[in-house]
Amino acid sequence: MKFVIQIGVLLLALSLLLLAFKLLVKSRLLPLLIWCGLGWKLYPQWSAAHPFIFYGVLALLALVTAFSWLGPWLERRREEKRFENHVRSEAARARAEGRTISGFKVENGVPVTIWRD
């Protein structure tokens, strides 16, 4: 019975290791952690002898990771601003023409005004 438990624990550990690897790849932290591991654990003499290169590459990898996280957020924010500007301009146009807007919807990424007739 102990053999079956040991196999189960091994399979569980391997699946958790695979899950951790997938999470690191998806979050784009794997290159940063590999560079840190190489510099701090595997080659500490080299990283101590070349701190400008080591920390420069580390900072570059951190910036790339941060920008890859901020990119989608900035794009969503830009789309929200574009939609807000469209709503404001359509409201001003409706006020000038004396018409009424019943709502807005997004079709293929483009805001469309629904007019009440």
C-alpha positions in Angstrom: 0.0 0.0 0.0 2.9 2.4 0.7 4.1 2.0 -2.9 0.7 3.2 -4.2 0.8 6.2 -1.9 4.4 7.0 -3.0 3.3 6.9 -6.7 0.4 9.1 -5.9 2.5 11.6 -4.1 5.0 11.6 -7.0 2.3 12.2 -9.5 0.8 15.0 -7.4 4.2 16.7 -7.1 4.8 16.4 -10.8 1.4 17.8 -11.6 2.0 20.7 -9.2 5.4 21.4 -10.7 3.9 21.4 -14.2 1.2 23.8 -13.0 3.8 26.1 -11.4 5.8 26.1 -14.7 2.6 27.0 -16.7 1.8 29.8 -14.3 5.3 31.2 -14.6 5.2 31.1 -18.4 1.7 32.7 -18.6 2.7 35.5 -16.2 5.9 36.0 -18.1 8.0 35.7 -15.0 10.0 32.6 -16.1 12.8 34.5 -17.9 13.3 36.8 -14.9 13.4 34.0 -12.4 15.8 32.0 -14.6 18.1 35.0 -14.8 18.0 35.5 -11.1 18.6 31.8 -10.4 21.6 31.8 -12.8 23.1 34.9 -11.3 22.5 34.3 -7.6 22.7 30.5 -7.3 24.5 29.0 -10.2 27.1 31.7 -11.1 27.4 34.0 -8.1 31.0 34.8 -8.8 30.2 36.0 -12.3 27.3 38.2 -11.2 29.4 39.7 -8.4 32.2 40.4 -10.9 29.9 41.9 -13.5 27.1 43.7 -11.5 26.4 46.2 -14.3 25.6 43.5 -16.8 23.8 41.3 -14.4 21.5 44.0 -12.9 21.1 45.7 -16.3 19.7 42.5 -17.9 17.6 41.9 -14.7 16.2 45.4 -15.0 15.5 45.0 -18.7 13.7 41.7 -18.1 11.7 43.3 -15.3 10.7 46.2 -17.6 9.6 43.8 -20.4 7.5 41.9 -17.9 5.9 45.0 -16.5 5.1 46.4 -19.9 3.6 43.1 -21.0 1.3 43.3 -18.0 0.5 47.0 -18.5 -0.1 46.7 -22.3 -3.6 45.1 -22.1 -4.6 47.4 -19.3 -3.6 50.5 -21.2 -5.4 49.2 -24.3 -8.7 48.7 -22.3 -8.3 52.2 -20.8 -7.8 53.7 -24.3 -10.9 51.9 -25.5 -12.9 53.2 -22.6 -11.8 56.8 -23.2 -12.7 56.4 -26.9 -16.2 55.2 -26.0 -16.6 58.0 -23.5 -15.6 60.6 -26.1 -18.1 59.0 -28.6 -20.9 59.2 -26.0 -20.1 62.9 -25.2 -20.0 63.9 -28.9 -23.2 62.0 -29.7 -24.9 63.6 -26.7 -23.9 67.1 -27.8 -25.0 66.3 -31.4 -28.4 65.0 -30.1 -28.8 68.1 -27.9 -28.1 70.4 -30.9 -30.5 68.5 -33.2 -33.2 68.1 -30.6 -33.2 64.3 -30.8 -33.2 61.7 -28.1 -30.7 58.8 -27.6 -32.1 55.6 -26.2 -28.7 53.9 -25.8 -25.3 52.8 -27.1 -24.0 49.4 -28.1 -20.6 48.1 -29.4 -20.6 46.3 -32.7 -17.2 44.9 -33.9 -15.4 47.2 -31.5 -17.1 50.3 -32.7 -19.6 52.2 -30.5 -23.0 52.6 -32.2 -25.7 55.1 -31.1 -29.3 53.9 -30.9 -31.6 56.8 -31.5 -35.2 57.1 -30.2 -37.5 58.2 -33.0 
